Amino acid sequence: MSLYHATELCLLATVYQRLLIRREPLDLWFRPRPDGFPDRLLRVAPDLLPPGRAQLGAVEVDGSPYHDFDPVTMTVRLPRSASDLTVRARLTVPGERD
């Protein structure tokens, strides 16, 4: 259990440092099963980000640009698929360009 918490703290430290301190984009990678989420809705927002300090800037699914996402709520509506998908979610700071 301690490894889980240590890993989670490292992830959150990276997220906060990249987005909130350096104001740099951050790519998060996921390998979801589309049928593993209610309504195929993948939530990519890290825990405890202050409201309005980050947004979902771009999404790729299986290496191709994908546009069925909400930048403010940081959710991605996964396409129907019989196999696992590779999803890259780029988080950005509102008003900043990558």
C-alpha positions as CSV (number, residue, x, y, z in Angstrom):
1,M,0.0,0.0,0.0
2,S,2.8,2.4,0.7
3,L,4.1,2.1,-2.9
4,Y,0.7,3.1,-4.2
5,H,0.7,6.2,-2.1
6,A,4.3,7.1,-3.0
7,T,3.5,6.7,-6.7
8,E,0.3,8.8,-6.4
9,L,2.3,11.6,-4.7
10,C,4.9,11.5,-7.4
11,L,2.2,11.8,-10.1
12,L,0.5,14.7,-8.3
13,A,3.8,16.5,-7.8
14,T,4.6,16.2,-11.5
15,V,1.1,17.4,-12.4
16,Y,1.2,20.4,-10.1
17,Q,4.8,21.4,-11.0
18,R,4.3,21.1,-14.8
19,L,0.8,22.8,-15.0
20,L,0.6,25.1,-12.0
21,I,4.2,26.3,-11.5
22,R,5.9,26.0,-14.9
23,R,2.7,26.4,-16.9
24,E,3.7,23.7,-19.3
25,P,1.5,21.2,-21.1
26,L,1.3,17.7,-19.7
27,D,0.5,14.5,-21.6
28,L,-1.3,11.8,-19.7
29,W,-1.6,8.3,-21.3
30,F,-4.5,5.9,-20.8
31,R,-5.2,2.4,-22.0
32,P,-9.0,2.0,-21.4
33,R,-11.6,-0.5,-22.5
34,P,-14.4,1.5,-24.0
35,D,-17.0,-0.7,-22.5
36,G,-15.4,-0.2,-19.0
37,F,-16.9,3.2,-18.4
38,P,-20.5,4.3,-18.0
39,D,-21.5,6.0,-21.3
40,R,-17.9,5.5,-22.5
41,L,-16.9,8.7,-20.6
42,L,-13.2,8.8,-19.6
43,R,-12.4,11.4,-16.9
44,V,-8.8,12.6,-17.3
45,A,-8.6,15.4,-14.7
46,P,-6.0,14.8,-12.0
47,D,-7.1,15.0,-8.3
48,L,-7.5,18.4,-6.6
49,L,-6.6,20.7,-9.4
50,P,-8.0,24.2,-8.6
51,P,-11.0,25.0,-10.9
52,G,-10.1,26.8,-14.1
53,R,-6.3,26.3,-13.8
54,A,-6.1,23.5,-16.4
55,Q,-8.0,22.3,-19.4
56,L,-8.0,19.5,-21.8
57,G,-6.2,20.9,-24.9
58,A,-6.0,18.0,-27.2
59,V,-6.7,14.2,-27.4
60,E,-5.4,11.4,-29.6
61,V,-7.0,8.0,-29.8
62,D,-4.7,5.2,-31.2
63,G,-2.3,7.9,-32.6
64,S,-4.9,10.0,-34.5
65,P,-6.4,13.3,-33.4
66,Y,-9.7,12.9,-31.7
67,H,-12.3,15.6,-31.1
68,D,-15.1,14.2,-29.0
69,F,-13.9,15.7,-25.7
70,D,-14.9,18.5,-23.3
71,P,-11.9,20.8,-22.5
72,V,-13.5,22.3,-19.3
73,T,-14.8,19.1,-17.6
74,M,-11.7,17.2,-19.0
75,T,-13.7,14.2,-20.2
76,V,-13.3,12.2,-23.4
77,R,-16.2,10.2,-24.9
78,L,-14.5,7.1,-26.1
79,P,-15.3,5.7,-29.5
80,R,-17.0,2.3,-29.7
81,S,-14.4,-0.4,-30.1
82,A,-14.0,-4.1,-29.5
83,S,-10.4,-3.7,-28.2
84,D,-8.5,-1.5,-25.7
85,L,-7.7,2.0,-26.9
86,T,-4.6,4.1,-26.4
87,V,-5.6,7.6,-25.4
88,R,-3.2,10.6,-25.1
89,A,-4.8,13.5,-23.2
90,R,-2.8,16.8,-23.3
91,L,-3.6,19.1,-20.3
92,T,-2.8,22.7,-20.8
93,V,-3.1,26.0,-18.9
94,P,-6.0,28.1,-20.2
95,G,-4.6,30.9,-22.4
96,E,-1.2,29.2,-22.9
97,R,-0.1,27.7,-26.2
98,D,1.8,24.5,-26.4
